[in-house]
């Protein structure tokens, strides 16, 4: 095939039980490990999600991995790492399992419902999450830890409180998936997207095109309160641009709920 040497997955270290693969990989990073190392775990006792949430899945069922990256990016653009990972996850689920993933800002991969009506409203249930954590030294991104969790071979019926919002790949395809094959494909997709990110390719347009919410009326629960408006765009720094009818605001963290579809034209509102 030619091309540059592989970065992501050039070395894979497998653990049985860890607290969190992100925490463990940070230790490798601090010892000076080159980028591309992947650590995986069968079980995480203290798996973490965004905004301080827990990420705990049944042992031996899923993909839980962290990847050490040292990209030539300014810290301001670290969100691009999450975006490129979301694109790689989406492409892998499409190609390997024939699913139709949609992305939810900032870091979720959803699967549309089969009946189409839910898909039309721009929502779906979460099957994967991404947690990118960075170390910044001066004005440089020293390293990033890209953590990815995909809900695999169990059924969300085990967790009735999560079932309205989350799903598993097994539930989505109707049978157990081949975890090793999926991991292999995911690492290859990540490697190819990461090569593009490193070479300065703009992945934002592709990310936008896979988002479920642009142009929709949304409610965003941010750390500072709940906001509503039109999800107008995603900025170059990864912020969600929310149009409340009079102003445009940039949001850097939050949980978005799509409220309804709209044809509202917001082009003449200024930032
Ligand atoms: C989220 O949806 O909030 C992000 C979830 C990220 C979970 C993964 S699993 C592997 C890695 N290790 C962790 O502790 N978290 C990430």
Boltz pocket constraint, residues with backbone or C-beta under 6 A from the ligand:
constraints:
  - pocket:
      binder: B
      contacts: [[A, 19], [A, 20], [A, 21], [A, 22], [A, 23], [A, 44], [A, 46], [A, 47], [A, 48], [A, 49], [A, 50], [A, 51], [A, 53], [A, 55], [A, 63], [A, 64], [A, 65], [A, 66], [A, 107], [A, 108], [A, 128], [A, 129], [A, 130], [A, 131], [A, 147], [A, 148], [A, 149], [A, 150]]
      max_distance: 6.0
